[in-house]
């Protein structure tokens, strides 16, 4: 199990832990994802409006030891899938990656509605960077929908480079990479 502990300050002191998800976490994770799906819909986005992600996808993440949660005082406040060299669609990029070496990829990043606006999505990504470096991997790749303005701003603020388009379930997505 890979664990990070880090202080966080946003009007309050919050200690967070980033760890692998377990099957006992599934219900809390799915509740976060369901609300995130609804938020995307209410924002007018097409992202996550086609039955993906779903509870089976989250179970598969956990089964593959790819599901990770951010917790605060034992409460799950965020979720994402973190994989190494495991995104076949990235081979078909319309554009060019910055590097062609080993990479960490993350998908399905969501923060609990009760903790929005506290910078926790960035905190999760920073933990992913630390995870990559702990595996001697210096590249992190990710993608998002063209209309996910919040994630696009996060990529920009963290120094991710736009590399081109990839396709998932027939829809184009913006692909990004950060070399650590």
N, C-alpha and C positions, 0 to 999 in steps of 0.2 A: 504494500500500500504506500502511495506517495502522498505525503502530507506537508502542507505549508501552513505556517501561522504568521499572520501579519496584522499589525495595528492599522486601523482605518479611522480617519477623523472626518466627520461631517456634522458638526454641532454636538457630537457625542463620540465617546470612545467605543469603538466596536472591534472586537477581536474576531477574526475570521479564520476558517480552516478550509483548505481545498483538499479534497480526498476522493478516492474512488467511491462511486455509488454502490450500494448493495440493494438486493431485492427488497429489503425492508424500507428502503427509501422511495420505492416506485410510486406509491400513492401521492406522496408530497411532490415528487418530481412532476407527475402527470398533472396535478392541480396547477402547478406553475406554468406548464406548457399550455394547458387549456386556456388559461387567462391570457397568455401571450398570443395565442391564435386569435382570440377575440379582439385583443388590442390591435393586432395587425389588420383585422377586418374593419374595425372602427376607424382606423387611420386611412382606409380606402386602399389598402394594399392587397395584391393577389397572393402574396407570400403566405404559405402555410394554409391555404384555403381549399386544398384539394385532397384532404384526408391524410396529409403528411404534415408533421409527424403524428404518430398515433401510439397507443400504449404498447403495441408489439415492437415498434421501432425502439422505444425506450428500453423494453425488456432485452432486446437484442444488444443494445449498447452495453447494458449491465452484464449480460452473458459473455460478451467479448472483452470485459474489463476496460471498456472505453468510456463508460459513463462516469462523469465527475460532478460533484456537488460542491458548492461554496456554502459553508454553514457559519452561523453566528449563534453562539450559545446553544448549540445542538439543533437549531432551527435551520432547515434548508432554505437558503435565500436565492440560490441560483443553480443553474444546471448547464452542462454542455457535454458533448461527446468529443473526445480527444483521441486521435489515432496517429499512428506513425506509418508514413508511406502508403496510406490506404484510402485513395480516392481515384478510382479508375477514370472518372470523367475528366480529371485534370490533365490526362494525356492528350485530350482533344481540345485544348484551349485554342481559341481564336485570338492569337496574340502570343506573347512570350513571357515565360516565368523569368524572374531575376536570376534564379539559380536552378541547376538541374541535379542537385545533390539530395540526400535524405531530407525529409521534411516532416513536420508535425502539422496536422490539419485539424481544425475544429469545426463542428457543426452543431446546430440546434441550441445555440446559446440563448438562454432565457433567464430573466431575473423576476423574482416574486413581485407581484403588484404592490405588496406592502413595503417594499424596499426600493422602489423606483426613485431615480433622481439622486442616489447616493454614490454614484460612480462605481457600482458593483460590477457592471459589465466590463469596464476597463480593468477592474481588479481581477476578474476571472482571466482575462486575456494576459495580464501580467503574470499570473500564476502559470498559464500555459507557456509563456516565454521561459520561465524558470524551469518548468518541466522539460522543455525541449533542450535547454542547455545542460540539464542534469543527465540527458541521454546523449550528450555530445552532438546534438543536432542544432544547426544554426539557421534553419529556415522554418518559418511558420506560414502556412497558406490557409486561406479561407475565401468564402464567397458569400454574397448576399444579393437579394433582389434589388433591382434598379430603383425601387421606390421605398427602400428601407433607409430613410434619411438618418435615423438615429445611429444605425450601424455604420453607415457611410461616414458620418462625422467621427465616430470612434476610430475607424481605420485611419482616417486622415490625422487625427490627433496623436495616434500612436506611431505614426511614420510608416504605415503600410503603403506599398507602391501598387497602383492599378496596373494589372498585367494583361487584361483582356476579358473575353467572355467564355464562360463554360455553360453547359446546358444540363438541366435536371428535369426529368419528367416533361421534356419538350419545351421548357421555358429557359430563356437566357438569364444568366446571373453574372454580376460583376465579380471578377476574381482578383484577389490581392495577395501579396507576399511581403513579408518582413524578414530581412536577413538580420540576425541577431549578432 
